[in-house]
Amino acid sequence: MMSAATSTSPKILVLGPAWVGDMVLAQSLFKTLKANNSNCIIDVAAPPWTLPLIERMPEVNKGIALPFKHGQFALFERIKFGKSLRQEGYTQAIILTNSFKSAILPFAANIPQRTSFLGEMRYGLINDIRPLDKAKLPRTVDRFVTLGLKTNATLATELPNPALISNKENALATLQKLGVANPKSNILGLCPGAEYGEAKRWPAEYYAEVAREALNKGWQVWLFGSDKDIPVTTAINQLTQNQCLDLGGKTNLSEAIDLMSLCDAVVSNDSGLMHVAAALDKKLVAIYGSSNPHHTPPMNSKAVVEYLGLECSPCFKRICPLKHLNCLKLIQPSSVIADLK
């Protein structure tokens, strides 16, 4: 483990986001911090489910699992946990979330410089308050990186893209565990889930049409998803006469990252796995419905974005308030198939 920071090697604690996609985007901040001071030590405190991502980021010294349930205020627990970090010698905390509770821990840890946007009335808890101009900083990644710059520094036009490190041996071991032979053909990965809600999910029958096209070309098709995505991955597989490898609910995040690294192309809703695919430098088609690709775009020049920008878009709702879901249903499978060629 690295020693406490010196004047030439600041030791920074980043309070990370809870969403998988946002944690991938946070790597652009870590890369920027390292580019500006290669000796800085970066630790990231975040919910435990994001740690597999942090482990794939060489800029990060270590990940610290936060023991709090999602949405739990847990004031005394946060103070106690913060006090337990006092001996780490952090010189700065960068808080990427805007909640009041997320700023308690670095305050309790006695970290001298606590940097963030004001958020939920956090005067005192945050003592290095940065102005948030949403017009100047339209993307989540812009906001994250800005917090790593000196006050009033200008954000670079080109930001470093996230780049996750994958492990092929782990991928092949996972296939063996699942009883699947090592692939000998091209692989198309499909990510039909979206934790946020159905207004971000392209229809299963459209995914199935894209899958059939790939299968007919001799490709393998792998369906990625969490336990919550099992209904949609199952539906897509059934629509293709069970010719796909359905990974829905069968892998943890670490395994999914490594398996995705074997894919030649990926089609995904706007989800955490979409950002993972971009950070693995995959040929990617990213499908946006209720969300906005100008706010959380895939950080990869290879990515093709399918977004119609309808009059009702983006609404940022979990369920289509107009009950037609045209923002997704009007994106035809033929368009996505063409993007993959």
C-alpha positions in Angstrom: 0.0 0.0 0.0 1.2 3.5 -0.8 2.3 5.7 2.0 0.6 8.9 3.1 0.7 11.8 0.8 3.6 14.4 0.7 3.5 17.9 -0.7 4.5 16.4 -4.0 2.0 13.6 -3.9 -1.4 14.7 -2.8 -3.6 11.9 -1.6 -7.2 12.3 -2.8 -10.3 10.6 -1.7 -13.0 10.6 -4.4 -16.6 10.0 -3.2 -17.9 8.1 -6.2 -21.3 7.7 -7.8 -23.6 4.8 -7.2 -24.5 4.2 -10.9 -22.3 1.9 -13.0 -22.3 4.2 -16.0 -21.4 7.3 -13.9 -18.5 5.3 -12.3 -17.1 4.5 -15.7 -17.3 8.2 -16.6 -15.5 9.1 -13.4 -12.4 7.5 -14.8 -12.0 10.5 -17.0 -11.5 12.5 -13.8 -9.0 10.0 -12.5 -7.0 10.2 -15.7 -7.1 14.0 -15.6 -5.8 14.0 -12.0 -2.9 11.7 -12.9 -2.1 13.8 -16.0 -1.9 16.9 -13.9 0.2 15.2 -11.2 1.4 11.7 -11.9 2.4 11.3 -8.2 -1.0 11.8 -6.8 -2.6 8.9 -5.0 -6.3 8.4 -5.7 -8.6 6.3 -3.5 -12.3 5.9 -4.4 -15.0 5.4 -1.8 -18.2 4.1 -3.4 -21.0 1.5 -3.1 -19.6 -2.1 -3.2 -21.2 -3.0 -6.5 -19.1 -0.4 -8.3 -15.7 -1.8 -7.0 -15.3 -4.2 -10.0 -15.0 -1.1 -12.2 -12.6 0.6 -9.8 -10.4 -2.5 -9.9 -10.1 -2.1 -13.7 -8.8 1.5 -13.5 -5.0 1.6 -13.1 -5.2 5.2 -12.0 -6.9 4.3 -8.7 -4.8 3.1 -5.7 -7.7 1.3 -4.0 -11.4 1.2 -3.8 -13.2 1.6 -0.4 -16.6 -0.1 -0.1 -19.2 2.2 1.6 -21.3 0.1 4.0 -24.5 2.1 3.6 -27.6 1.0 1.9 -28.7 2.9 -1.2 -30.6 6.1 -0.1 -29.8 5.4 3.6 -29.0 8.6 5.6 -27.2 6.8 8.4 -25.7 10.0 10.0 -23.8 8.4 12.9 -22.5 5.5 10.7 -21.2 8.0 8.2 -19.5 10.0 10.9 -17.9 6.9 12.4 -16.8 5.7 9.0 -15.3 9.1 8.2 -13.4 9.1 11.5 -11.9 5.7 10.6 -10.3 7.3 7.6 -8.5 10.1 9.5 -5.2 8.2 9.6 -5.1 7.8 5.8 -3.7 11.4 5.5 -6.0 12.6 2.7 -5.2 16.1 1.5 -8.4 16.5 -0.6 -11.8 15.0 -1.1 -13.7 15.3 -4.3 -17.4 14.5 -3.9 -19.0 13.5 -7.2 -22.6 13.3 -5.9 -24.7 16.2 -4.8 -26.5 14.8 -1.8 -26.0 16.2 1.7 -25.2 12.8 3.2 -22.3 12.2 0.7 -20.5 15.2 2.1 -20.7 14.0 5.8 -17.9 11.4 5.5 -15.1 13.6 4.2 -16.0 16.3 6.8 -15.8 13.7 9.5 -12.5 12.4 8.1 -11.0 15.9 8.7 -9.9 16.1 5.1 -8.7 19.7 4.7 -9.9 20.5 1.1 -13.4 19.2 0.3 -14.3 19.9 -3.3 -17.7 19.7 -5.0 -20.6 21.6 -6.3 -22.8 23.1 -3.6 -25.5 20.4 -4.1 -28.0 20.1 -1.2 -27.1 23.1 0.9 -23.7 21.8 2.0 -22.1 25.0 3.2 -19.3 24.0 5.7 -19.3 20.4 4.7 -17.9 21.5 1.3 -15.2 24.2 1.7 -14.1 24.3 -1.9 -17.4 25.0 -3.6 -17.3 25.1 -7.4 -19.9 26.9 -9.5 -22.1 24.6 -11.6 -23.0 26.2 -14.9 -25.0 23.4 -16.6 -24.8 25.2 -20.0 -21.0 25.3 -19.9 -20.8 21.8 -18.4 -23.6 19.9 -20.2 -22.2 16.4 -19.8 -21.8 14.4 -16.6 -18.2 13.8 -17.5 -17.5 17.5 -17.9 -18.7 18.1 -14.4 -16.7 15.3 -12.9 -13.5 16.4 -14.6 -14.0 20.1 -13.6 -14.0 19.1 -10.0 -10.4 17.8 -10.5 -9.1 21.0 -11.9 -7.8 24.1 -10.0 -10.4 26.8 -9.3 -11.2 28.8 -12.5 -9.2 26.4 -14.7 -10.6 26.0 -18.2 -11.9 22.6 -19.1 -10.0 21.0 -22.0 -11.9 20.5 -25.3 -10.9 16.9 -25.5 -11.2 14.8 -22.3 -9.5 11.5 -21.8 -11.8 8.6 -22.5 -12.4 5.9 -19.9 -10.4 2.7 -20.6 -11.1 -0.3 -18.5 -8.5 -3.1 -18.2 -10.0 -6.5 -19.0 -8.8 -10.0 -18.2 -9.2 -12.6 -21.0 -8.2 -15.5 -18.7 -11.1 -14.6 -16.4 -13.4 -14.4 -19.3 -12.5 -17.9 -20.5 -12.7 -19.3 -17.0 -16.2 -17.8 -16.7 -17.3 -19.5 -20.0 -15.9 -22.8 -18.7 -17.9 -22.3 -15.5 -21.0 -21.8 -17.5 -20.2 -24.9 -19.7 -19.7 -22.8 -22.8 -16.9 -23.6 -25.3 -14.4 -20.9 -26.2 -15.7 -18.8 -29.1 -14.4 -19.5 -32.6 -16.4 -16.9 -34.4 -17.3 -13.2 -34.1 -19.4 -12.2 -31.2 -22.2 -9.6 -31.0 -23.1 -8.5 -27.4 -26.6 -7.2 -26.7 -27.4 -5.2 -23.6 -31.2 -5.0 -23.6 -31.6 -3.9 -20.0 -31.6 -0.5 -18.3 -31.8 -0.2 -14.5 -33.5 3.2 -14.7 -36.7 2.0 -16.4 -38.6 0.8 -19.5 -38.4 4.2 -21.2 -34.7 3.5 -21.8 -35.3 -0.1 -23.2 -35.4 -0.7 -26.9 -38.1 -3.4 -27.6 -37.0 -7.0 -27.1 -38.4 -8.0 -30.6 -36.1 -5.3 -32.2 -33.1 -6.8 -30.4 -34.2 -10.2 -31.6 -34.2 -9.0 -35.2 -30.6 -7.7 -34.8 -29.6 -11.0 -33.2 -31.1 -13.1 -36.0 -29.2 -11.0 -38.6 -25.9 -11.7 -36.7 -26.7 -15.4 -36.2 -27.4 -15.7 -39.9 -24.0 -14.3 -40.7 -22.4 -17.0 -38.5 -21.8 -14.8 -35.5 -22.4 -15.7 -31.9 -24.8 -13.5 -29.9 -24.4 -13.0 -26.2 -27.1 -11.4 -24.1 -25.8 -9.4 -21.1 -27.9 -8.4 -18.1 -28.4 -8.5 -14.4 -31.0 -10.5 -12.4 -33.6 -7.8 -13.2 -33.0 -8.2 -16.9 -33.7 -12.0 -17.0 -37.2 -11.5 -18.4 -36.0 -9.5 -21.4 -32.9 -11.6 -22.1 -35.1 -14.7 -21.9 -37.6 -13.2 -24.3 -34.9 -12.3 -26.9 -33.4 -15.7 -26.7 -36.9 -17.4 -27.2 -37.5 -15.1 -30.3 -34.2 -16.5 -31.8 -35.1 -20.2 -31.0 -32.6 -20.1 -28.1 -29.6 -19.6 -30.4 -28.1 -16.9 -28.2 -26.0 -17.3 -25.1 -28.2 -15.9 -22.4 -26.0 -14.4 -19.7 -28.9 -12.6 -17.9 -28.4 -13.0 -14.2 -25.6 -15.5 -14.6 -22.6 -13.2 -14.2 -21.4 -10.6 -11.8 -20.2 -7.3 -13.0 -16.5 -8.3 -13.1 -17.3 -11.4 -15.2 -19.6 -9.3 -17.5 -16.7 -6.8 -18.2 -14.3 -9.6 -19.1 -16.8 -11.5 -21.3 -17.7 -8.2 -23.1 -14.1 -7.7 -23.8 -14.3 -10.8 -26.1 -17.1 -9.2 -28.2 -16.5 -7.7 -31.6 -19.5 -5.3 -31.4 -22.1 -4.3 -28.9 -25.6 -2.9 -29.1 -26.9 -1.4 -25.9 -29.5 0.8 -24.4 -28.3 3.8 -22.5 -27.1 1.9 -19.5 -24.1 1.1 -17.3 -23.1 -1.7 -19.7 -23.2 0.7 -22.6 -20.5 2.8 -20.9 -18.6 -0.4 -20.1 -18.6 -1.3 -23.8 -17.3 2.2 -24.8 -14.6 1.9 -22.1 -13.5 -1.4 -23.6 -13.1 0.3 -27.0 -15.8 -1.8 -28.7 -17.7 -1.0 -31.9 -20.8 0.2 -30.2 -24.4 1.2 -31.2 -25.9 3.1 -28.3 -29.7 3.5 -28.3 -31.3 6.4 -26.4 -35.0 6.9 -25.6 -36.0 9.0 -22.6 -32.5 10.1 -21.9 -30.2 12.5 -23.6 -27.0 11.5 -25.5 -25.7 15.1 -25.0 -25.7 14.6 -21.3 -24.2 11.1 -20.9 -22.8 10.1 -24.3 -20.6 7.0 -24.8 -17.0 8.2 -24.5 -15.6 6.6 -27.6 -15.2 7.8 -31.1 -16.2 4.4 -32.5 -19.7 4.6 -30.9 -22.7 5.3 -33.1 -25.7 6.9 -31.3 -29.3 6.2 -32.3 -31.4 9.0 -30.9 -34.5 10.5 -32.6 -34.7 13.7 -30.6 -38.5 13.8 -30.8 -40.5 16.8 -29.6 -41.2 14.9 -26.3 -37.5 13.9 -25.9 -35.7 13.7 -23.6 -38.3 13.4 -20.8 -36.0 11.5 -18.4 -39.0 9.5 -17.2 -38.8 5.9 -16.2 -42.1 5.1 -18.0 -43.3 6.9 -21.1 -45.8 9.5 -19.9 -47.5 9.6 -23.3 -47.7 5.8 -23.3 -46.4 5.4 -26.9 -42.6 5.0 -26.4 -42.1 6.4 -29.9 -38.6 7.6 -29.0 -37.6 4.0 -29.0 -40.1 2.2 -31.2 -39.4 4.4 -34.1 -35.7 3.4 -34.1 -35.9 0.5 -36.6 -33.7 -2.6 -36.3 -32.6 -2.0 -39.9 -30.9 1.2 -38.8 -29.0 -0.6 -36.0 -28.1 -3.5 -38.4 -26.7 -0.9 -40.9 -24.7 0.8 -38.1 -23.0 -2.6 -37.4 -21.7 -3.0 -40.9 
